Amino acid sequence: MSKKSRPTKGKDSARKHREQPSSVRDEREYPVAKNEEYEAEIIGLTHDGEGVGRVNGFTLFVAGALPGERARVKVLKVKKQYGYAKLLNVLEASPDRIAAPCPIFDQCGGCQLQHLSYEAQLRHKRQIVVDALERIGKLPVAGVGADDTSAAGAIPVHPVIGMPNPWNYRNKAQVPLGEVEGGLVGGFYAQGSHRIIDMDACMIQHEANDDVISKVKEIASSLGISAYKEETGEGLLRHVVAKIGFRTGEIMVVLVVNGDKLPQQEAFVDSIREAIPGVKSICMNRNTRQTNVIFGDRTDVLWGSETIYDYIGDIKFAISARSFYQVNPVQTEVLYRTALDYAALTGGETVIDAYCGIGTISLFLAQHAGRVYGVEIVAEAIADARRNAALNGLANVDFAVGKAEEIIPTWRADGITPDVIVVDPPRKGCEPELLDTMLAMRPERIVYVSCNPATLARDLRVLVDGGYRVEEVTPVDMFPHTVHVESVTQLVKNETGRGNA
């Protein structure tokens, strides 16, 4: 054991553990022991944003530590091949370490990377994509720069497209409420728990959403309205959801309640209208189930309109209380324009958009395609998609409700032959049946928009083995200061058989 890796206490105890017979040995025989302190070398960063530390050749995951650092850590948990440790202090800091500007960064679980410079965040996110393609997809990835000597067929993974100003980018806040002596608290959950960290402002939220949350807490407290208690199922106000149209400035307030009525409803609504001049819609959603799902099934408009409006590029979208709408409209336009570029439309193509949601990508594509077919399992989203198509005067779009893997084969049976298929699946990736259907339909190009590099890599392996070639991948930073990364991948039909090796 090297000097720097010795624990600061418990040496005699550790010696006794080594002398025990194998029949009674347990985790104490590992190179580290629970509750002991060590000096760790941090050699990497996980996809969850934890530092990967090494002590005596043993791996410890250390929240808050960064690659290239030496740190004093305390072991919290030991497993067979790895453990978890708490960062006590940084002995030698990474040049990429910065002081997190948010005052509750160490408590709140919303951001994981504020202590890492933005340039380093972008490099890390590209590496997440590269690692997934290589390890999970077994796909060759090209290096970066003019000196790259990668083999022919290696996939270019471009630098992550970041934001000029990576703050105040979220257009939606969903804030749980709780009670303390003297009033209500509202904020995000502490990491790994359901303990609410009260906040006055969130640095990645649009300032208008911060104002809505603050004002609603004040109004509810003044009216004596109780907060929901998750442990008992009692109390009324569960969440406040605030939405803002970045381009229009229109604001929607949604009160999620544990009941059928809102006490002093008229006074509550009037107070919100007076306190928040830009509000266009005030809604109440009923959720009486003991669940951590935010929304219930019924939403009523208490005042104003059913929707607010916003734009992505020159496409106008109606946003209702429960409709899905990308939370970073600035980067959404970057993401969708990349998808449009990869689709390489000339004006007459037939396009299928699987997992189309409220039609955001579909409408982008419809401006440049002959016909677009969108499918989505959520009926309310398809209703929004149809409304958005009409709102923008786009008549060359058809939408269907159902599972993509069930609807698209029926389109194929009806003679619909796509030139391009675009998929934007949830984190679990594409269903195997959908991948099989895409391979059977043999479009010229597939554009895969992904929010999960692991399932992207898994699905790309299937498509490559089925005769497609991955041309390039462009990651986009939709959620600065978090560990999440989205990406757009272009695949082209390979007439000679298999794609990338």
C-alpha positions as CSV (number, residue, x, y, z in Angstrom):
1,M,0.0,0.0,0.0
2,S,1.4,3.3,-1.0
3,K,1.8,6.1,1.6
4,K,-0.7,8.3,0.0
5,S,-3.4,5.6,-0.2
6,R,-3.2,4.5,3.5
7,P,-6.3,5.1,5.5
8,T,-6.0,7.7,8.2
9,K,-7.4,5.4,10.9
10,G,-8.3,1.7,11.5
11,K,-5.0,0.1,10.5
12,D,-5.1,-2.4,13.3
13,S,-8.7,-3.3,12.5
14,A,-7.8,-3.8,8.9
15,R,-5.0,-6.2,9.9
16,K,-7.4,-8.3,11.9
17,H,-9.7,-8.5,9.0
18,R,-7.0,-9.9,6.8
19,E,-6.2,-12.6,9.4
20,Q,-9.8,-13.9,9.5
21,P,-10.5,-17.3,7.8
22,S,-12.0,-17.0,4.3
23,S,-15.3,-18.3,5.5
24,V,-15.9,-15.1,7.5
25,R,-14.3,-12.6,5.2
26,D,-16.6,-9.9,3.8
27,E,-16.3,-6.6,2.2
28,R,-13.7,-5.6,4.8
29,E,-11.0,-7.5,2.9
30,Y,-11.3,-5.1,-0.1
31,P,-8.5,-2.6,-0.7
32,V,-10.7,0.1,1.0
33,A,-12.9,0.0,4.0
34,K,-16.2,1.7,4.7
35,N,-15.9,4.9,6.7
36,E,-12.2,5.1,6.2
37,E,-10.5,8.1,4.5
38,Y,-8.1,7.9,1.5
39,E,-6.4,10.0,-1.0
40,A,-7.8,9.2,-4.4
41,E,-6.7,9.9,-8.0
42,I,-9.6,10.9,-10.1
43,I,-9.2,9.5,-13.6
44,G,-12.6,10.0,-15.3
45,L,-16.2,11.1,-15.1
46,T,-19.2,8.9,-15.3
47,H,-22.3,9.5,-17.5
48,D,-24.0,10.6,-14.2
49,G,-21.3,13.2,-13.5
50,E,-19.5,11.4,-10.7
51,G,-15.8,11.4,-10.6
52,V,-14.1,8.0,-11.1
53,G,-11.5,7.6,-8.4
54,R,-8.8,5.0,-7.9
55,V,-7.4,3.9,-4.5
56,N,-5.0,0.9,-4.4
57,G,-6.4,-0.1,-7.9
58,F,-10.0,-0.1,-6.5
59,T,-12.6,2.1,-8.2
60,L,-14.6,4.6,-6.1
61,F,-17.3,6.9,-7.5
62,V,-17.0,10.3,-6.0
63,A,-19.7,13.0,-6.5
64,G,-18.2,16.4,-7.1
65,A,-14.7,15.2,-8.1
66,L,-13.3,15.9,-11.5
67,P,-10.8,14.1,-13.8
68,G,-7.2,15.0,-13.1
69,E,-7.7,15.8,-9.5
70,R,-6.3,14.4,-6.3
71,A,-8.8,14.4,-3.5
72,R,-9.3,13.3,0.1
73,V,-12.4,11.0,0.2
74,K,-14.4,9.0,2.7
75,V,-15.7,5.6,1.7
76,L,-19.5,5.4,2.1
77,K,-20.2,2.0,0.5
78,V,-18.2,-0.9,-0.8
79,K,-19.3,-3.5,-3.4
80,K,-17.4,-6.3,-5.0
81,Q,-15.8,-4.4,-7.8
82,Y,-16.4,-0.7,-6.9
83,G,-17.6,1.6,-4.1
84,Y,-18.9,5.1,-3.4
85,A,-17.1,7.8,-1.5
86,K,-17.8,11.3,-0.3
87,L,-15.5,14.2,-1.4
88,L,-13.9,15.7,1.7
89,N,-11.5,18.2,0.0
90,V,-9.7,18.6,-3.3
91,L,-5.9,18.4,-2.8
92,E,-5.0,19.2,-6.4
93,A,-7.7,20.8,-8.6
94,S,-8.5,20.2,-12.2
95,P,-7.8,23.2,-14.5
96,D,-11.4,22.8,-15.6
97,R,-12.9,23.2,-12.1
98,I,-14.8,26.4,-11.5
99,A,-16.8,27.7,-8.6
100,A,-20.5,26.7,-9.2
101,P,-22.4,30.0,-9.5
102,C,-25.7,28.6,-8.1
103,P,-25.8,28.9,-4.3
104,I,-27.7,25.6,-3.8
105,F,-25.8,23.6,-6.4
106,D,-24.4,21.3,-3.7
107,Q,-27.9,20.5,-2.4
108,C,-30.1,20.5,-5.4
109,G,-30.2,17.5,-7.8
110,G,-31.2,19.5,-10.9
111,C,-27.7,20.2,-12.2
112,Q,-24.6,17.9,-11.9
113,L,-21.9,19.8,-13.8
114,Q,-21.9,23.5,-12.7
115,H,-18.5,23.0,-11.1
116,L,-17.0,22.0,-14.6
117,S,-16.2,24.8,-17.1
118,Y,-18.7,24.9,-20.0
119,E,-16.0,24.0,-22.6
120,A,-15.1,21.0,-20.5
121,Q,-18.8,20.0,-20.2
122,L,-19.1,19.9,-24.0
123,R,-16.0,17.8,-24.4
124,H,-17.3,15.4,-21.7
125,K,-20.6,15.1,-23.4
126,R,-19.0,14.3,-26.8
127,Q,-17.0,11.6,-25.0
128,I,-20.2,10.1,-23.6
129,V,-21.5,9.6,-27.1
130,V,-18.2,8.3,-28.4
131,D,-17.8,5.8,-25.5
132,A,-21.4,4.5,-26.1
133,L,-20.8,4.0,-29.8
134,E,-17.6,2.2,-29.3
135,R,-18.4,0.1,-26.2
136,I,-22.1,-0.7,-26.8
137,G,-22.5,-0.4,-30.5
138,K,-19.0,-1.8,-31.4
139,L,-18.8,1.0,-34.0
140,P,-15.5,2.6,-35.1
141,V,-15.4,6.3,-34.3
142,A,-13.1,8.8,-36.1
143,G,-10.7,10.9,-34.1
144,V,-10.9,14.7,-33.9
145,G,-8.8,17.1,-36.0
146,A,-6.6,17.0,-39.1
147,D,-4.2,14.4,-37.6
148,D,-6.9,11.8,-37.3
149,T,-5.6,8.4,-38.6
150,S,-8.8,6.4,-38.1
151,A,-9.6,3.6,-40.4
152,A,-11.8,4.0,-43.4
153,G,-15.5,3.9,-42.5
154,A,-14.9,5.4,-39.0
155,I,-17.8,7.6,-37.9
156,P,-17.3,11.3,-37.4
157,V,-18.7,12.5,-34.1
158,H,-18.7,16.2,-34.3
159,P,-18.0,18.5,-31.3
160,V,-21.1,19.2,-29.3
161,I,-23.0,22.2,-30.4
162,G,-23.3,24.3,-27.2
163,M,-25.0,27.6,-26.3
164,P,-23.5,31.1,-26.4
165,N,-25.2,31.7,-23.1
166,P,-26.0,28.4,-21.3
167,W,-28.2,29.9,-18.6
168,N,-31.9,30.7,-18.1
169,Y,-32.7,28.4,-21.1
170,R,-35.7,26.4,-19.7
171,N,-39.2,27.4,-20.7
172,K,-40.9,25.1,-18.2
173,A,-40.6,24.7,-14.4
174,Q,-42.3,21.8,-12.5
175,V,-41.9,22.5,-8.9
176,P,-43.1,20.4,-6.0
177,L,-44.4,22.2,-2.9
178,G,-44.0,21.4,0.8
179,E,-44.7,23.1,4.1
180,V,-42.5,24.6,6.8
181,E,-43.4,26.6,9.8
182,G,-44.5,30.0,8.4
183,G,-45.5,29.0,4.9
184,L,-44.9,27.0,1.8
185,V,-41.6,26.0,0.2
186,G,-41.0,25.1,-3.4
187,G,-38.0,24.0,-5.3
188,F,-36.3,20.9,-6.7
189,Y,-35.6,17.7,-4.9
190,A,-32.2,17.1,-3.3
191,Q,-30.2,14.6,-5.3
192,G,-31.4,11.0,-4.6
193,S,-34.3,12.0,-2.3
194,H,-37.7,13.7,-2.2
195,R,-36.6,16.4,0.2
196,I,-37.5,19.7,-1.3
197,I,-34.7,22.4,-1.5
198,D,-36.5,25.7,-1.3
199,M,-35.3,28.2,-3.9
200,D,-35.9,31.8,-5.0
201,A,-34.3,31.4,-8.4
202,C,-33.0,28.7,-10.6
203,M,-30.1,29.7,-12.9
204,I,-31.2,27.4,-15.8
205,Q,-34.8,28.6,-15.6
206,H,-36.3,31.5,-17.5
207,E,-36.6,34.4,-15.0
208,A,-40.3,34.6,-15.6
209,N,-40.8,31.0,-14.4
210,D,-38.9,31.8,-11.2
211,D,-41.2,34.8,-10.7
212,V,-44.3,32.6,-11.2
213,I,-43.2,30.0,-8.6
214,S,-42.3,32.7,-6.1
215,K,-45.6,34.5,-6.5
216,V,-47.7,31.4,-6.3
217,K,-46.0,30.3,-3.1
218,E,-46.7,33.7,-1.6
219,I,-50.3,33.7,-2.7
220,A,-51.0,30.1,-1.6
221,S,-49.5,30.8,1.8
222,S,-51.5,34.0,2.3
223,L,-54.7,32.1,1.5
224,G,-53.9,29.3,3.9
225,I,-53.8,26.6,1.2
226,S,-52.0,23.5,2.3
227,A,-49.2,21.6,0.5
228,Y,-49.5,18.0,-0.4
229,K,-47.6,15.5,1.9
230,E,-46.3,12.6,-0.1
231,E,-45.9,10.4,3.0
232,T,-49.6,10.6,4.1
233,G,-51.4,11.6,0.9
234,E,-52.9,14.6,2.7
235,G,-52.8,18.3,1.7
236,L,-53.8,20.0,-1.5
237,L,-51.3,21.8,-3.6
238,R,-48.8,19.3,-5.1
239,H,-47.0,21.1,-7.9
240,V,-46.8,24.5,-9.6
241,V,-46.0,24.2,-13.3
242,A,-45.0,27.4,-15.1
243,K,-44.6,27.6,-18.9
244,I,-43.4,30.6,-21.0
245,G,-43.2,31.2,-24.7
246,F,-39.7,32.5,-25.3
247,R,-40.7,34.4,-28.4
248,T,-44.2,35.5,-27.4
249,G,-43.7,36.1,-23.7
250,E,-47.0,34.3,-22.9
251,I,-47.2,32.6,-19.5
252,M,-49.2,29.6,-18.4
253,V,-49.7,28.6,-14.7
254,V,-50.8,25.1,-13.9
255,L,-51.8,24.3,-10.3
256,V,-51.7,20.5,-9.7
257,V,-54.0,19.7,-6.8
258,N,-54.9,16.7,-4.7
259,G,-58.6,17.1,-4.9
260,D,-61.5,18.3,-7.0
261,K,-61.7,21.9,-5.8
262,L,-59.4,24.8,-5.2
263,P,-60.3,26.7,-2.0
264,Q,-60.8,30.4,-2.6
265,Q,-60.4,29.8,-6.3
266,E,-61.6,33.2,-7.4
267,A,-59.2,35.0,-5.0
268,F,-56.4,32.7,-6.0
269,V,-56.9,33.4,-9.7
270,D,-57.3,37.2,-9.2
271,S,-54.1,37.3,-7.2
272,I,-52.2,35.5,-9.8
273,R,-53.4,37.8,-12.6
274,E,-52.5,40.8,-10.5
275,A,-49.1,39.5,-9.5
276,I,-48.1,38.1,-13.0
277,P,-49.0,40.6,-15.7
278,G,-47.9,38.4,-18.6
279,V,-50.1,35.4,-17.6
280,K,-52.4,34.2,-20.4
281,S,-53.7,30.9,-19.0
282,I,-54.4,29.6,-15.5
283,C,-55.2,25.9,-15.2
284,M,-55.9,23.4,-12.5
285,N,-54.9,19.7,-12.9
286,R,-56.4,17.1,-10.6
287,N,-54.1,14.4,-9.3
288,T,-55.5,12.4,-6.4
289,R,-53.3,9.3,-6.8
290,Q,-50.5,8.6,-4.3
291,T,-47.8,8.7,-7.0
292,N,-44.8,10.7,-7.9
293,V,-46.3,11.2,-11.4
294,I,-46.9,15.0,-11.6
295,F,-50.1,15.2,-13.7
296,G,-53.5,13.6,-13.3
297,D,-55.9,12.9,-16.1
298,R,-58.2,16.0,-15.9
299,T,-57.2,19.6,-16.5
300,D,-59.6,22.6,-16.3
301,V,-59.0,26.1,-17.4
302,L,-59.7,28.4,-14.5
303,W,-59.0,31.6,-16.4
304,G,-57.8,32.7,-19.9
305,S,-57.0,30.4,-22.8
306,E,-56.4,26.7,-23.1
307,T,-53.0,27.2,-24.7
308,I,-50.2,29.6,-25.0
309,Y,-48.0,30.0,-28.2
310,D,-44.4,29.9,-29.1
311,Y,-42.2,29.5,-32.1
312,I,-39.3,27.2,-33.1
313,G,-37.8,28.8,-36.2
314,D,-40.8,30.1,-38.1
315,I,-43.2,27.3,-37.0
316,K,-45.8,28.4,-34.5
317,F,-46.8,25.9,-31.8
318,A,-49.8,25.8,-29.4
319,I,-48.8,24.6,-25.9
320,S,-51.4,23.2,-23.6
321,A,-51.1,22.3,-19.9
322,R,-50.0,18.7,-20.5
323,S,-48.5,18.8,-24.0
324,F,-44.9,17.9,-24.5
325,Y,-42.8,20.8,-25.8
326,Q,-39.0,20.9,-25.8
327,V,-37.8,22.8,-22.7
328,N,-34.9,24.6,-24.5
329,P,-36.4,26.3,-27.6
330,V,-33.1,27.8,-28.6
331,Q,-31.3,24.5,-28.9
332,T,-34.4,22.7,-30.1
333,E,-34.1,24.8,-33.3
334,V,-30.5,23.8,-33.6
335,L,-31.4,20.1,-33.1
336,Y,-34.2,20.1,-35.6
337,R,-32.3,22.0,-38.3
338,T,-29.6,19.4,-37.9
339,A,-32.2,16.7,-38.4
340,L,-33.5,18.6,-41.4
341,D,-30.0,18.8,-42.9
342,Y,-29.5,15.1,-42.4
343,A,-32.8,14.3,-44.0
344,A,-31.5,16.0,-47.2
345,L,-34.9,16.8,-48.6
346,T,-35.4,18.2,-52.1
347,G,-39.1,18.8,-51.9
348,G,-40.8,15.7,-53.2
349,E,-39.9,13.0,-50.6
350,T,-42.2,10.9,-48.5
351,V,-41.1,11.0,-44.8
352,I,-42.2,9.1,-41.8
353,D,-41.7,10.7,-38.4
354,A,-41.9,8.0,-35.6
355,Y,-42.5,9.2,-32.1
356,C,-43.7,12.6,-33.5
357,G,-45.1,14.1,-30.3
358,I,-46.9,17.3,-31.0
359,G,-45.5,17.4,-34.5
360,T,-42.4,19.6,-33.9
361,I,-40.0,17.7,-36.2
362,S,-42.9,16.7,-38.6
363,L,-43.7,20.4,-39.3
364,F,-40.1,21.3,-39.8
365,L,-39.8,18.5,-42.4
366,A,-43.2,19.2,-44.0
367,Q,-41.9,22.6,-45.2
368,H,-39.4,20.8,-47.4
369,A,-41.0,17.4,-48.2
370,G,-43.8,16.1,-50.4
371,R,-45.7,14.3,-47.6
372,V,-45.0,13.6,-44.0
373,Y,-46.6,10.9,-41.8
374,G,-46.3,11.2,-38.1
375,V,-47.2,8.6,-35.4
376,E,-47.4,9.0,-31.7
377,I,-48.9,6.8,-28.9
378,V,-50.2,9.8,-26.9
379,A,-53.6,10.8,-28.2
380,E,-53.4,14.3,-26.7
381,A,-50.1,14.9,-28.5
382,I,-51.6,13.9,-31.8
383,A,-54.5,16.3,-31.2
384,D,-51.9,19.1,-30.6
385,A,-49.9,18.0,-33.7
386,R,-53.0,18.3,-35.9
387,R,-53.8,21.7,-34.4
388,N,-50.2,22.9,-35.0
389,A,-50.3,21.7,-38.6
390,A,-53.5,23.7,-39.2
391,L,-52.1,26.7,-37.3
392,N,-49.2,26.8,-39.8
393,G,-51.3,26.0,-42.9
394,L,-49.4,22.8,-43.6
395,A,-51.7,20.4,-45.4
396,N,-49.1,17.8,-46.4
397,V,-49.0,16.1,-43.0
398,D,-50.9,13.1,-41.7
399,F,-50.9,12.1,-38.1
400,A,-52.0,8.8,-36.5
401,V,-52.4,7.7,-32.9
402,G,-50.7,4.4,-31.9
403,K,-47.5,2.5,-31.4
404,A,-45.0,3.3,-34.1
405,E,-44.1,-0.4,-34.5
406,E,-47.8,-1.2,-35.1
407,I,-48.9,1.8,-37.2
408,I,-46.0,2.0,-39.6
409,P,-46.4,-1.6,-40.9
410,T,-50.0,-0.7,-41.8
411,W,-48.8,2.3,-43.8
412,R,-46.4,-0.1,-45.6
413,A,-49.3,-2.4,-46.4
414,D,-51.2,0.6,-47.8
415,G,-48.3,1.2,-50.2
416,I,-46.6,4.1,-48.4
417,T,-42.9,3.9,-49.2
418,P,-40.8,6.4,-47.3
419,D,-37.7,8.0,-48.7
420,V,-36.7,9.1,-45.2
421,I,-37.6,7.8,-41.7
422,V,-37.0,10.1,-38.7
423,V,-37.1,8.6,-35.2
424,D,-37.0,10.5,-32.0
425,P,-37.7,7.8,-29.4
426,P,-37.9,8.1,-25.6
427,R,-34.8,7.1,-23.5
428,K,-35.4,3.4,-23.9
429,G,-34.8,3.7,-27.6
430,C,-36.7,2.1,-30.5
431,E,-38.8,-1.0,-30.1
432,P,-37.2,-4.0,-31.9
433,E,-40.3,-4.3,-34.0
434,L,-39.9,-0.8,-35.3
435,L,-36.2,-1.4,-36.1
436,D,-37.3,-4.5,-38.1
437,T,-39.9,-2.5,-39.9
438,M,-37.5,0.3,-40.9
439,L,-35.1,-2.3,-42.2
440,A,-37.9,-3.9,-44.2
441,M,-39.0,-0.6,-45.7
442,R,-35.4,0.3,-46.7
443,P,-35.7,4.1,-46.9
444,E,-32.7,5.9,-48.5
445,R,-31.9,7.7,-45.2
446,I,-32.7,7.3,-41.5
447,V,-32.3,10.2,-39.2
448,Y,-32.1,9.1,-35.5
449,V,-32.6,11.8,-32.9
450,S,-31.6,10.5,-29.5
451,C,-31.7,11.6,-25.9
452,N,-29.8,8.5,-24.7
453,P,-26.4,7.6,-26.2
454,A,-26.6,4.0,-24.8
455,T,-29.8,3.1,-26.5
456,L,-28.7,5.0,-29.6
457,A,-25.6,2.9,-29.9
458,R,-27.6,-0.3,-29.4
459,D,-30.1,0.6,-32.1
460,L,-27.4,1.8,-34.5
461,R,-25.7,-1.6,-34.2
462,V,-29.0,-3.2,-35.4
463,L,-29.4,-0.8,-38.3
464,V,-25.8,-1.2,-39.4
465,D,-26.0,-4.9,-39.3
466,G,-29.2,-4.5,-41.4
467,G,-27.5,-2.7,-44.2
468,Y,-27.1,0.9,-43.2
469,R,-24.0,3.1,-42.9
470,V,-23.7,5.7,-40.1
471,E,-22.5,8.8,-42.0
472,E,-22.0,11.2,-39.0
473,V,-23.3,12.1,-35.6
474,T,-23.8,15.7,-34.2
475,P,-24.4,16.0,-30.4
476,V,-26.4,19.0,-29.2
477,D,-26.3,20.4,-25.7
478,M,-30.0,20.7,-24.9
479,F,-29.4,20.8,-21.1
480,P,-26.3,22.7,-20.1
481,H,-24.9,22.0,-16.7
482,T,-26.6,18.6,-16.5
483,V,-25.2,15.3,-17.7
484,H,-27.8,14.9,-20.5
485,V,-26.8,15.1,-24.1
486,E,-28.9,14.7,-27.3
487,S,-27.6,13.8,-30.7
488,V,-28.6,13.5,-34.3
489,T,-27.3,10.7,-36.4
490,Q,-27.5,10.3,-40.2
491,L,-27.7,6.8,-41.7
492,V,-27.6,6.0,-45.4
493,K,-28.7,2.8,-47.1
494,N,-25.7,0.8,-48.1
495,E,-26.3,-1.0,-51.4
496,T,-23.4,-3.4,-50.8
497,G,-24.9,-4.9,-47.6
498,R,-23.5,-4.2,-44.1
499,G,-22.7,-0.7,-43.1
500,N,-19.9,0.4,-40.7
501,A,-17.8,-2.5,-39.5
